[in-house]
Amino acid sequence: MNEQAISSMEAIEARAIAWHLDTAGADMDWDGFTRWLEADPRHAHAYDAIATIDALLDARRAGLLAASPADIGAPASTRRRMLQWGSGIVAAAAAVLLALGLPHALRPAEQDFTTGDTARVIALADGSRITLAPHSRLTVTGADAQAMRLEGGGWFAIRHRRDRALAIRAGALLVRDIGTRFDIQVDRTAVRLAVAEGRVSVAAAGLAAPIAVKAAQALRFDAGQSRITLTAAPPADMGSWRQGRLSYENAPLALVASDLRRYAGLSLKVPGSLGDRRFSGTLVIGDAGRNGRAARDLARLMGVTLASDGGGLRLLPDRREPRAD
């Protein structure tokens, strides 16, 4: 790394420290903070590092005091003055922890939550709640649950907090939130995000800048084509799987079939000739879905044939006799 790059990173870290200190004030500029986070991926990484080290020092102060210099065990007000000295103090704090033989102190706690056929509600310490969809996995990292990784689906009701900018890795997307309600669905071929309240920032490799997704908007990232689509969407339909419904607007049949496997326990195969055909409407799932009602309704609405296929079901291009793909 050349001197110019080092200087740039030091400036970013210094600004991250300033923002972190500002979060404790009543006059915090949250819009400005969000714009700064979205301006450069390095900004969010720097802020997360500052917040994590500060939280670790605060949480472990009592344990470290007996074996460390007095400044490590200093009260929060003193430690915040230390942070104001500049970004070098962050590296120094990490070095002290490592020198004390406490590398585990810098390793964020990690929790894994998984689901089978039914959803699961995960309550965070700050009052935030996440409804993890069936056949999904959520990994929560950090002393303050500031980083997550989602596989499958989930409904997020995140409490607004001044001292945290939550980051969720969902497939190829990185979703950042400071307090809102939204739904995320991660599939092999796509990532879908729908915001019912507030707003989030979405970043991905290849994007020139993060995309802001606001209330009543939905975003879909098609992995195969690396294409992002942003549309208006009714909040009432977002996360409708929690009420036993799946609602779609111009969704490919392959994606609908994937959802039916997750939410209705249906093994539904869609041939390549039908995979990109678009469906708009609502399907009822739950016990009725497990008996095939959702698949029958889908076939009827799309004007295709539903046939048995071993232990599952298959959609065929028309209502004629089934034929091999």
C-alpha positions in Angstrom: 0.0 0.0 0.0 1.5 3.4 -1.0 1.7 6.5 1.1 -1.3 8.1 -0.6 -3.5 5.0 0.1 -2.4 4.9 3.7 -3.2 8.6 4.1 -6.6 8.0 2.6 -7.4 5.2 4.9 -6.3 7.2 7.9 -8.6 10.0 6.9 -11.5 7.5 6.5 -10.7 6.0 9.9 -10.6 9.4 11.5 -14.0 10.3 10.0 -15.4 6.9 11.2 -14.3 7.7 14.7 -15.9 11.2 14.5 -19.2 9.6 13.4 -19.0 7.0 16.1 -18.5 9.7 18.8 -21.4 11.8 17.3 -23.9 8.9 17.6 -24.0 9.6 21.4 -25.3 13.1 20.8 -28.9 14.2 20.5 -28.0 16.3 17.3 -26.6 13.3 15.4 -26.9 13.9 11.6 -28.3 10.5 10.6 -28.9 11.5 7.0 -25.4 12.7 6.6 -24.1 9.5 8.3 -26.1 7.3 5.9 -24.7 9.3 2.9 -21.2 8.9 4.2 -21.6 5.1 4.7 -23.0 4.7 1.2 -20.3 6.8 -0.5 -17.6 4.2 -0.3 -17.5 0.5 0.9 -14.4 1.4 2.9 -16.4 3.8 5.0 -18.7 1.1 6.3 -15.8 -1.3 7.0 -13.9 1.4 8.9 -17.0 2.3 11.0 -17.8 -1.3 11.8 -14.2 -1.8 13.0 -14.3 1.3 15.2 -17.7 0.4 16.7 -16.6 -3.2 17.3 -13.4 -2.4 19.1 -15.2 0.3 21.2 -17.9 -2.2 22.2 -15.3 -4.9 23.0 -13.3 -2.5 25.3 -16.5 -1.5 27.0 -17.8 -5.0 27.5 -14.5 -6.4 28.7 -13.2 -3.4 30.7 -13.6 -5.1 34.1 -11.8 -8.3 33.1 -9.0 -6.4 31.4 -8.3 -4.0 34.2 -6.5 -6.5 36.3 -4.0 -7.4 33.6 -3.7 -4.2 31.5 -2.6 -0.6 31.7 -5.0 1.7 33.4 -6.1 3.4 30.1 -7.6 0.1 28.8 -9.8 0.0 31.9 -10.7 3.6 31.8 -14.2 4.8 31.9 -16.1 5.3 28.7 -15.7 9.1 28.8 -11.9 8.8 29.0 -11.8 6.1 26.3 -13.9 8.3 24.0 -11.4 11.1 24.4 -8.7 8.6 23.5 -10.6 7.8 20.3 -10.6 11.5 19.4 -6.8 11.4 19.3 -7.0 9.7 15.9 -7.2 6.4 14.1 -3.9 5.1 15.5 -5.4 4.6 18.9 -7.7 1.9 17.4 -4.7 -0.1 16.2 -3.0 0.5 19.5 -6.0 -0.8 21.4 -6.2 -4.0 19.3 -2.4 -4.5 19.7 -2.7 -4.2 23.5 -5.5 -6.8 23.6 -3.4 -9.2 21.4 -0.3 -8.6 23.6 -2.3 -9.6 26.6 -2.9 -13.0 25.1 -6.6 -12.3 24.5 -7.1 -12.8 20.7 -10.5 -14.2 21.5 -11.6 -10.8 22.7 -11.3 -9.5 19.2 -13.1 -12.5 17.7 -16.8 -11.5 17.4 -19.3 -13.9 18.9 -21.1 -15.9 16.3 -24.5 -17.5 16.6 -26.2 -19.7 14.0 -30.0 -20.0 13.7 -31.6 -22.6 11.4 -35.1 -23.7 10.6 -36.7 -26.8 9.3 -40.3 -27.0 8.1 -41.5 -24.1 10.3 -40.4 -20.5 10.8 -38.6 -19.2 13.9 -38.7 -15.9 15.7 -35.3 -14.6 16.8 -35.4 -11.8 19.5 -32.3 -9.6 19.7 -31.2 -8.0 23.0 -32.2 -4.5 21.7 -35.8 -5.5 21.0 -35.3 -6.1 17.3 -37.1 -9.2 16.0 -36.3 -11.4 13.0 -38.7 -14.1 11.7 -36.5 -16.7 10.0 -38.4 -18.4 7.2 -38.6 -22.2 6.9 -35.5 -24.0 5.6 -33.3 -21.0 6.2 -30.2 -20.0 8.1 -29.1 -16.8 9.8 -25.7 -16.2 11.2 -25.4 -13.3 13.7 -21.9 -12.0 14.3 -20.5 -9.4 16.7 -20.9 -8.4 20.3 -23.8 -6.2 19.3 -25.3 -8.3 16.5 -24.1 -5.7 14.0 -23.4 -8.2 11.2 -25.5 -11.0 9.8 -25.5 -13.5 6.9 -28.8 -14.9 5.6 -29.4 -18.0 3.6 -33.1 -18.5 2.7 -35.7 -16.0 3.8 -36.4 -13.7 6.7 -38.6 -10.8 7.9 -36.6 -8.1 9.8 -38.1 -5.7 12.2 -35.0 -3.8 13.3 -35.1 -1.2 16.1 -33.6 2.2 15.3 -30.3 2.6 17.2 -27.9 5.5 17.0 -24.8 3.4 17.7 -25.2 0.7 15.1 -25.4 0.4 11.3 -26.6 -3.2 10.8 -25.1 -5.1 7.8 -26.7 -8.2 6.3 -25.0 -10.3 3.7 -27.6 -11.8 1.5 -26.2 -13.7 -1.4 -24.2 -11.3 -3.6 -25.8 -8.3 -1.8 -24.8 -6.3 1.3 -27.8 -4.7 2.9 -27.3 -2.0 5.5 -30.0 -0.7 7.8 -30.3 1.6 10.8 -33.8 0.7 11.8 -36.7 -0.4 9.6 -38.9 -3.3 8.5 -38.1 -5.3 5.5 -38.2 -8.8 3.9 -35.3 -10.6 2.2 -35.4 -13.8 0.1 -32.2 -15.4 -1.0 -32.5 -18.0 -3.8 -29.9 -19.7 -6.0 -30.9 -17.5 -8.9 -32.0 -14.2 -7.3 -32.0 -12.1 -4.1 -35.2 -10.2 -3.4 -35.6 -7.3 -0.9 -38.8 -5.5 0.0 -38.9 -2.5 2.4 -42.2 -1.9 4.3 -40.9 0.9 6.5 -37.8 3.1 6.6 -35.1 2.6 4.1 -32.0 0.4 3.5 -28.8 0.7 1.4 -27.9 -2.1 -1.0 -24.3 -2.6 -2.2 -22.9 -5.3 -4.6 -19.8 -5.9 -6.6 -20.0 -4.1 -9.9 -22.3 -1.4 -8.6 -20.8 2.1 -9.0 -22.6 3.2 -5.8 -25.0 1.7 -3.2 -28.7 1.8 -4.0 -31.2 3.3 -1.5 -34.4 1.2 -1.2 -37.2 3.1 0.5 -40.6 2.1 2.0 -43.0 0.6 -0.6 -40.1 -0.4 -2.9 -38.8 -3.8 -3.8 -35.5 -4.8 -5.3 -34.6 -7.9 -7.2 -31.0 -9.0 -8.1 -30.9 -11.6 -10.8 -27.6 -13.5 -10.2 -27.3 -15.0 -13.7 -27.5 -11.6 -15.5 -26.1 -9.5 -12.6 -29.1 -7.2 -13.1 -30.9 -5.2 -10.4 -34.5 -4.1 -10.8 -36.2 -1.6 -8.5 -40.0 -1.3 -8.5 -42.9 0.0 -6.4 -44.5 -2.6 -4.2 -47.4 -2.6 -1.7 -46.1 -3.0 1.9 -49.2 -5.2 2.8 -47.8 -7.9 0.5 -44.3 -7.9 2.0 -43.5 -10.9 4.1 -46.9 -12.3 3.4 -45.5 -15.8 3.8 -45.9 -15.2 7.5 -49.7 -15.2 7.0 -49.7 -18.3 4.7 -49.6 -16.4 1.4 -47.1 -15.8 -1.4 -47.6 -12.7 -3.5 -45.9 -12.0 -6.7 -45.6 -9.3 -9.4 -44.0 -10.4 -12.7 -41.9 -13.1 -11.0 -40.3 -15.9 -13.1 -42.0 -19.3 -12.6 -38.6 -20.8 -11.5 -38.5 -18.4 -8.6 -42.1 -19.2 -7.6 -41.3 -22.9 -7.7 -38.3 -22.3 -5.4 -40.6 -20.5 -2.9 -43.1 -23.3 -3.0 -40.4 -25.8 -2.0 -39.4 -23.6 0.9 -42.8 -22.4 2.2 -45.2 -25.2 1.1 -43.0 -28.2 1.2 -43.7 -28.9 -2.5 -41.2 -30.5 -4.9 -42.3 -28.7 -8.0 -40.1 -29.0 -11.2 -40.3 -26.3 -13.9 -38.8 -27.1 -17.3 -36.5 -24.6 -18.9 -39.1 -23.6 -21.4 -41.3 -22.3 -18.6 -38.7 -21.1 -16.1 -38.7 -17.5 -17.3 -42.5 -17.2 -17.8 -43.9 -14.5 -15.5 -46.5 -14.8 -12.8 -48.4 -12.2 -11.0 -50.8 -13.1 -8.2 -51.2 -14.7 -4.8 -50.9 -18.3 -3.8 -52.2 -19.8 -0.6 -49.7 -22.0 1.3 -49.7 -23.7 4.7 -51.4 -27.2 5.1 -53.4 -26.7 1.9 -50.1 -25.9 0.1 -48.5 -29.1 1.3 -51.4 -31.0 -0.3 -50.7 -29.4 -3.6 -53.3 -26.6 -3.7 -50.8 -23.9 -4.4 -49.3 -25.8 -7.3 -52.7 -26.5 -8.7 -53.7 -22.9 -8.5 -50.4 -21.8 -10.1 -51.0 -24.3 -13.0 -54.5 -23.1 -13.5 -53.6 -19.4 -13.5 -50.7 -19.9 -15.9 -52.6 -22.2 -18.3 -50.2 -25.1 -18.0 -50.4 -28.7 -17.0 -49.6 -30.0 -13.5 -48.4 -33.7 -13.6 -47.0 -36.1 -11.1 -43.2 -36.6 -11.2 -42.0 -39.4 -9.0 -42.4 -38.1 -5.4 -43.2 -34.6 -6.6 -44.9 -32.5 -9.2 -43.9 -31.0 -12.6 -45.3 -28.2 -14.7 -45.7 -28.9 -18.4 -45.9 -26.3 -21.2 -49.6 -26.9 -22.0 -52.6 -29.0 -21.1 -51.8 -31.8 -23.6 -50.3 -35.2 -22.7 -47.1 -34.9 -20.7 -44.0 -35.1 -22.8 -40.3 -35.4 -22.0 -38.2 -32.2 -21.8 
